[in-house]
């Protein structure tokens, strides 16, 4: 497939003409123009009639050319700013992306011609978009690992709009640590920032061209200036996960951990809620509460079940565990007909079992099996 952007640079010593046609076996509108100086312009072409059959249907084609101070009687972008080119690697499958520059054409097919899916953003549910915009994140699927290039001017975003609930946001034109972000009004952020690289991960930095999830407690703005309340995002730094048990689920090279255990410190579990599920055929693991951490009560009088969800389109699935304290069982299979007692470190490989509603069961204290039995001396009652 021919890239929709073609770069041509000319350095004429005197006024000259340039044929802007592009030979790709299609009839493309061409135009010869005089070039008296140096300037960068963007000139839009349309596929035209072939063999007198009228205008062809299909997407517009755009071409980037470096020309001179000219005035053209058709649509083009005439700006003197330095044009930036962003290159970013995408993975095979689904990616969360954004537009960190102001491109000549915001259409999805021009910006991401090799994507094999529509572009989806989020507003209380996934929404397909054909025309993209700065400051918004999008899901896009690609057939292979590859590099993507986007050409445009610095978008000069001063803020990113937030709505109540989960937001799939874009990025600023430069790399921004989340510790330098602010909100207006203050204290809107109620989650971590999450990126996606085949699984969700907690992001400490917003990188241009990537997309991120963040949850807001109200409508407002995300700002990278210092005149509003700073965002509290250092959750992983302040919370010691090493003191918790975990199970880790792995499938096709992708893995994700679920943490659980007792905790004597008050924990805001809302901080550990994961974003909405990724698109179909993605990998995802979470408790049914949508969290990746569950706090177990200090006193356990009855068994407690924590069901979790595994989204995976490939087998086998490996479940490993690291148990520091407490007694637990892993229940899975059709109607929960399989169970494994989880002790210390271990793993199990599931190759063909139905994983309908796998469950972590916390055993009640009275149901625990004693590790050993002893017989002490029986002293006579002195009374």
C-alpha positions in Angstrom: 0.0 0.0 0.0 1.4 3.4 -1.0 1.7 5.9 1.9 -0.8 8.7 1.5 1.9 11.2 2.3 4.8 11.9 -0.2 7.6 14.3 0.7 9.3 16.2 -2.1 11.8 18.9 -1.4 12.9 21.5 -4.0 15.6 24.3 -3.7 15.1 26.3 -6.9 17.6 29.0 -7.8 15.0 30.8 -9.8 11.2 30.6 -10.4 10.4 27.2 -11.8 7.5 24.7 -12.1 6.9 21.4 -10.4 4.5 18.7 -11.4 2.6 17.5 -8.3 1.3 14.3 -9.9 2.0 10.9 -8.3 2.2 7.9 -10.5 0.5 4.9 -8.9 -1.6 3.7 -11.8 -4.5 5.9 -10.7 -5.6 9.1 -12.4 -4.4 11.8 -9.9 -5.1 15.5 -10.3 -1.9 17.3 -11.2 -1.0 20.9 -11.1 2.1 22.8 -12.3 2.9 26.0 -10.3 5.6 28.6 -10.2 8.1 28.5 -7.3 9.6 31.9 -6.4 10.9 31.2 -2.9 11.0 28.7 0.0 8.1 27.7 2.2 6.4 24.5 3.4 2.8 24.1 2.3 0.4 21.2 2.4 -1.5 20.5 -0.8 -4.6 18.3 -0.9 -5.4 16.1 -4.0 -8.5 14.2 -4.9 -8.7 11.0 -7.0 -10.3 12.2 -10.3 -12.1 10.7 -13.3 -10.7 7.7 -15.0 -11.6 7.1 -18.6 -14.3 9.6 -18.4 -16.2 7.7 -15.7 -16.5 10.6 -13.4 -15.1 11.1 -9.9 -14.0 7.9 -8.1 -15.4 7.0 -4.8 -13.0 6.5 -1.9 -10.8 8.4 0.5 -9.1 11.7 -0.3 -5.4 11.5 -0.9 -3.1 14.1 0.6 0.5 14.9 -0.3 3.1 16.9 1.7 5.4 18.9 -0.5 8.0 21.6 0.3 7.5 24.5 -2.0 7.6 28.3 -1.9 5.6 31.4 -1.3 2.6 30.7 -3.5 -1.1 31.1 -3.4 -3.1 28.2 -4.6 -6.8 28.3 -5.5 -7.6 25.1 -3.7 -7.4 23.8 -0.1 -4.0 23.7 1.4 -2.3 24.4 4.8 -0.1 27.4 4.7 1.8 27.8 8.0 5.4 28.8 8.7 5.9 26.8 11.9 8.5 23.9 11.9 6.7 20.7 11.0 7.3 17.9 13.5 7.4 14.2 12.7 6.6 11.7 15.4 7.6 8.0 15.2 6.2 5.5 17.5 6.2 1.7 17.7 3.0 -0.2 17.9 2.4 -3.8 18.8 0.6 -6.5 17.0 -3.0 -6.4 18.1 -4.7 -3.6 20.0 -2.9 -0.4 21.0 -4.0 2.7 22.9 -2.8 5.7 20.8 -3.3 9.5 20.5 -2.4 12.4 18.2 0.3 14.5 19.8 0.7 17.0 16.9 -1.7 19.0 14.7 -1.7 17.1 11.4 -3.0 18.4 8.1 -5.6 15.7 8.0 -7.2 14.2 11.2 -8.9 11.3 9.4 -8.1 7.9 10.9 -7.4 6.3 7.5 -4.7 9.0 6.7 -3.1 9.0 10.2 -3.1 5.2 10.6 -3.4 3.6 7.1 -2.0 0.2 8.3 -4.5 -0.2 11.1 -6.9 -3.2 10.6 -9.7 -1.9 12.9 -11.8 1.2 13.3 -10.7 3.8 15.9 -12.6 3.6 19.2 -12.6 6.2 22.0 -14.7 6.1 25.2 -17.6 8.1 26.6 -19.5 5.9 29.0 -18.9 3.1 26.4 -16.8 2.6 23.3 -17.5 4.9 20.3 -16.2 4.6 16.8 -14.5 7.7 15.3 -13.5 8.3 11.7 -12.1 11.8 12.5 -9.7 12.0 15.4 -8.7 14.9 17.6 -5.9 16.0 19.9 -6.2 15.2 23.6 -8.3 12.0 23.1 -7.1 8.4 23.3 -8.1 5.7 20.8 -8.0 1.9 20.5 -6.5 0.8 17.2 -5.5 -2.7 16.0 -2.5 -3.5 13.9 -1.6 -6.8 12.0 2.1 -6.7 13.2 4.7 -4.9 15.2 5.6 -1.8 13.2 6.6 1.9 13.4 4.0 4.6 12.8 4.9 8.1 11.7 2.7 11.2 12.1 3.6 14.6 10.6 2.2 17.8 11.9 2.8 20.9 14.0 3.1 21.2 17.7 -0.5 20.9 19.0 0.4 23.2 21.9 -2.3 21.7 24.1 -2.7 23.6 27.4 -5.1 21.1 28.9 -7.0 17.8 28.3 -10.7 17.7 29.0 -11.9 15.3 31.8 -15.4 14.0 32.3 -16.8 12.3 35.4 -15.8 8.6 35.3 -13.3 6.9 33.1 -11.5 8.9 30.5 -9.5 7.5 27.6 -7.1 10.5 27.1 -4.4 11.5 24.7 -1.1 13.2 25.6 0.6 16.5 25.3 3.3 17.0 22.6 6.1 16.3 25.0 6.8 13.7 27.7 5.1 14.6 31.0 5.6 12.9 34.4 2.3 12.4 36.1 3.7 14.0 39.2 3.8 17.3 37.4 0.1 17.1 36.3 -2.6 19.2 37.9 -6.4 19.4 37.7 -8.9 22.3 37.6 -10.9 22.1 39.8 -8.5 20.5 42.3 -8.4 16.8 43.3 -10.3 15.3 40.4 -8.2 12.3 39.8 -9.5 9.2 41.6 -7.3 6.4 40.0 -3.9 5.7 38.7 -3.0 6.5 35.1 -3.0 3.3 33.1 -1.2 2.5 29.8 -1.5 -0.6 27.7 1.2 -2.8 26.3 -0.8 -6.0 25.9 -1.9 -5.7 29.5 -2.8 -2.7 31.6 0.0 -1.2 33.6 0.4 1.8 36.0 2.0 4.7 34.1 4.3 7.2 35.8 4.9 9.2 32.6 2.6 10.2 29.7 4.5 9.6 26.4 3.4 11.3 23.2 1.4 9.1 20.8 0.3 6.8 23.5 -3.2 6.8 25.1 -4.0 6.4 28.8 -6.9 5.7 31.1 -7.7 7.9 34.1 -10.8 8.3 36.3 -12.1 11.6 37.3 -14.5 12.5 40.2 -16.0 15.3 38.1 -15.8 17.4 35.0 -12.7 19.5 34.6 -9.3 19.8 33.0 -5.9 18.0 33.3 -3.1 20.6 33.1 0.6 20.4 33.1 1.1 23.7 34.9 1.7 24.3 38.5 -1.1 26.7 39.5 -3.6 24.0 40.5 -3.7 21.1 42.9 -1.2 18.4 42.0 -2.4 14.9 41.1 -1.9 12.2 43.7 -0.6 9.4 41.5 2.2 7.8 43.5 0.1 4.8 44.5 2.6 2.1 43.7 5.4 3.9 45.4 3.4 4.4 48.6 1.9 1.0 48.7 4.1 -2.1 49.4 2.7 -4.9 47.3 5.6 -7.2 48.5 3.6 -7.8 51.7 0.7 -9.3 49.9 -0.1 -12.7 48.4 -0.6 -12.9 44.7 -1.7 -15.1 41.8 -0.3 -14.5 38.4 -2.0 -15.5 35.2 0.0 -15.9 32.0 -1.2 -16.6 28.4 0.7 -16.3 25.2 3.6 -14.3 26.8 1.3 -11.8 28.6 0.9 -11.9 32.3 -0.9 -10.0 35.1 -0.9 -10.3 38.9 -3.8 -10.1 41.3 -2.9 -9.2 44.9 -4.7 -10.2 48.1 -4.2 -10.4 51.8 -4.8 -8.7 55.2 -3.8 -5.2 55.8 -3.8 -3.2 59.1 -3.7 0.2 57.3 -6.8 1.8 55.8 -6.7 1.3 52.1 -8.8 3.2 49.5 -9.7 0.2 47.3 -11.1 2.6 44.6 -7.4 3.4 43.8 -7.0 -0.2 42.5 -9.9 -0.4 40.1 -8.8 -1.2 36.6 -10.1 0.7 33.5 -12.9 -0.7 31.3 -12.1 -4.0 29.5 -9.9 -3.8 26.4 -11.5 -4.7 23.0 -12.4 -8.2 22.0 -9.6 -10.8 21.8 -7.4 -8.9 24.2 -5.8 -10.3 27.4 -7.1 -9.1 30.8 -7.3 -10.4 34.3 -9.1 -8.8 37.3 -11.3 -9.6 40.2 -15.0 -9.3 39.6 -14.9 -6.1 41.6 -12.8 -4.7 38.7 -9.9 -4.4 41.1 -6.4 -6.0 41.0 -6.2 -5.9 44.9 -8.6 -7.4 47.5 -8.2 -6.8 51.2 -9.2 -9.8 53.3 -10.9 -9.2 56.7 -8.7 -9.7 59.8 -11.1 -12.3 61.2 -12.5 -15.0 58.8 -15.4 -16.9 60.3 -16.7 -18.3 57.0 -15.1 -19.1 53.7 -14.9 -16.0 51.4 -14.9 -16.3 47.6 -13.2 -13.8 45.3 -14.1 -14.6 41.7 -12.0 -13.2 39.0 -12.1 -12.9 35.2 -9.6 -14.1 32.7 -9.9 -12.8 29.1 -7.7 -14.8 26.8 -8.1 -16.2 23.3 -5.3 -18.7 23.6 -4.3 -21.8 25.6 -2.6 -22.9 27.7 -3.0 -20.6 30.6 -0.5 -20.8 33.5 -1.6 -19.8 37.0 1.2 -19.3 39.5 1.0 -18.1 43.1 3.1 -16.8 46.0 1.4 -17.2 49.4 2.9 -15.3 52.4 0.1 -15.8 54.9 -3.3 -17.4 55.1 -4.8 -20.5 53.5 -6.5 -20.4 50.1 -7.9 -22.6 47.4 -8.1 -22.0 43.6 -11.4 -23.2 42.3 -12.0 -23.5 38.5 -13.4 -25.9 35.9 -17.0 -26.6 34.9 -19.2 -25.9 37.9 -16.1 -25.5 40.1 -15.1 -29.2 39.9 -11.4 -28.5 40.1 -9.6 -27.1 43.2 -6.0 -26.6 44.2 -4.8 -25.7 47.7 -2.4 -22.7 47.4 0.6 -22.9 49.7 4.0 -21.2 49.4 5.0 -21.0 45.7 3.6 -23.1 42.9 1.9 -23.1 39.6 -0.6 -25.1 37.5 -1.0 -25.2 33.7 -4.6 -25.3 32.3 -4.6 -26.6 28.7 -8.2 -27.4 28.0 -10.3 -26.7 31.1 -13.3 -24.5 31.0 -12.3 -21.5 33.1 -15.9 -20.3 33.8 -15.7 -18.0 36.8 -12.4 -19.0 38.4 -12.4 -18.2 42.1 -9.9 -17.6 44.9 -11.4 -19.1 48.1 -10.2 -17.8 51.5 -10.6 -20.6 54.0 -12.3 -19.8 57.3 -10.1 -20.1 60.3 -12.1 -23.0 61.8 -11.8 -24.9 58.5 -8.1 -24.8 58.4 -6.4 -28.2 58.6 -3.9 -28.4 61.4 -0.3 -28.7 60.3 0.6 -31.1 63.2 -0.9 -32.8 66.3 0.8 -33.0 69.8 -0.1 -34.6 73.1 0.8 -32.7 76.2 1.0 -33.8 79.9 -2.4 -34.2 81.7 -1.9 -32.6 85.1 -4.3 -33.6 87.9 -6.8 -30.9 89.0 -5.7 -29.7 92.5 -9.3 -28.6 93.5 
